[in-house]
C-alpha cells in the first residue's frame, strides 16, 4: 500500500516563503513521478509542479519562477519551495505520485494560507 504524508503548510504573509514536504512509502512501488497539485475553494484542482525520478520537471504556469520542486529519490520525498507567495496561492496542496503503469496515489492534503 502506498502512502503519502505531507507537512509544512500553514499561514504566511504575502511575499513570504514556505516549504512543503511529502514523504512516500510503499514496498515495491516506483515513485516515478512525484507532484504537487492544489485546489482553492470553488476551483478545480490544478498542477503546481511535477518531477520524475530522472529529473524531468514541469511547472504550472501560475507558479513558474516562484516555486521550486525537488526530490530525494533515496527517501521517496518531494519538496516544494514556495517564494513570493500571493493571496491567490491560498489552497489545499496535495501530493501525488504515479508509477509508469499510471497507478496514482494522493496525500491527504495540507492547507496553505497567504494572508496579512
C-alpha positions, 0 to 999 in steps of 0.5 A: 500500500502506498502512502503519502504524508505531507507537512509544512503548510500553514499561514504566511504573509504575502511575499513570504516563503514556505516549504512543503514536504511529502514523504512516500512509502510503499514496498515495491512501488516506483515513485516515478513521478512525484507532484504537487497539485492544489485546489482553492475553494470553488476551483478545480484542482490544478498542477503546481509542479511535477518531477520524475525520478530522472529529473524531468520537471514541469511547472504550472504556469501560475507558479513558474519562477516562484516555486521550486520542486525537488526530490530525494529519490533515496527517501521517496520525498518531494519538496516544494519551495514556495517564494513570493507567495500571493493571496491567490496561492491560498489552497489545499496542496496535495501530493501525488505520485504515479508509477509508469503503469499510471497507478496514482496515489494522493496525500491527504492534503495540507492547507496553505494560507497567504494572508496579512 
